[in-house]
Amino acid sequence: MTRLDRPTRRSLGWPVPRPIALAVVAVLAVALPLVLNSSYWIAVCTLALIWMILNQSWNLVLGYSGVWNFGQLAIYAIGGYTAALVSSRTGLPWPVAVLLAGIGAMVVALVLAIPSLRLRGIYVSLLTFGFAEVVRLLIIADKSGITGGTFGLSGFPGYGLSDVEPQQRARLIYWIALAGVAVTLLSMYVVVRSPLGTGLVALRDNPSLAAARGISPMSYQFLSFGISGFFAGVAGALYAFTYGVVSPSLMGLGPMTLLVTMLVIGGLGTLSGPLIGTAVLTLLQAQLQTWPEIRLILLGVLLLLIVVLIPRGIVPLASGARARLSAWMAEDG
């Protein structure tokens, strides 16, 4: 066997430059609603995109910071309620409402960070999960009409696309959510590649050494809570405007378990892990809608298999396989 030089290996399709791969994925993602004739599947893909934004934001705290914050869905819901209230009571354009929802959610996330970052381990999980439950119960118990109580809020203008033909409206909403995913991914890339991202990973892997090198756990993780909260609020606003309703069902143990499973399957602490895990599990869940009695059982079994067989997730497994393949190809024949 003779050694393949770099141009020959490229011509055989082995190493694909990352920018080209990203461009191909972007083109396919943009063209997807033009190929799908089913409004149902466009709606499923739109929901997957909204969850990708939420999971990318959550991954910054869980995966990169190593802080087990289980209050993210409350921040997500607060973003949705903020957008709905701004849209219904002020009539501001939807981009402004989405931005205000992100800012409002970020403020709440920063308030939650103050007590959370003074704790460690299981106590952080208990505090943040308790916070989410308190928010959910306060919304349910609200009698003033501000949050709509158990039934939530509906009837707000949202995107203002009611006059658009349904199929075209579904496509436009899909592209809005896709733009949100792209902006979130670019933002997370910048954060992870910045000194802030390096500091967060150092605090996650070796807190004592990182602190000795002058990295402040409180400052760095406080910032990660704020950034994560902003994008979670944006995701909540997009959900509210996409489906025209926001309710306490956004929170709770069931949705949290599903979203955490997506993160684990894709790979915590990776940029593409939340995207891949969310896409796989959303499509799988949509296929299992006709078997609601066994859907959660199958998802639980899948999570168990992933944890046992590939505990780091799909993306780290694929990256390791690619690295071994590249090393093998680099060897002399």
Secondary structure, DSSP 4 states (H G I P E B T S, - for coil): -PPPPHHHHHHTT-S--HHHHHHHHHHHHHHHHHH---HHHHHHHHHHHHHHHHHHHHHIIIIIS------HHHHHHHHHHHHHHHHHHH---HHHHHHHHHHHHHHHHHHHHHHHTTS-THHHHHHHHHHHHHHHHHHHH--SSSS-GGG-EE---TT--TTS-HHHHHHHHHHHHHHHHHHHHHHHHHHHHSHHHHHHHHHHH-HHHHHHTT--HHHHHHHHHHHHHHHHHHHHHHHHHHHSEE-GGGSSHHHHHHHHHHHHHH-TT-SSHHHHHHHHHHHHHHHGGG-HHHHHHHHHHHHHHHHHH-TT-HHHHHHHHHHHHHHHHHS--
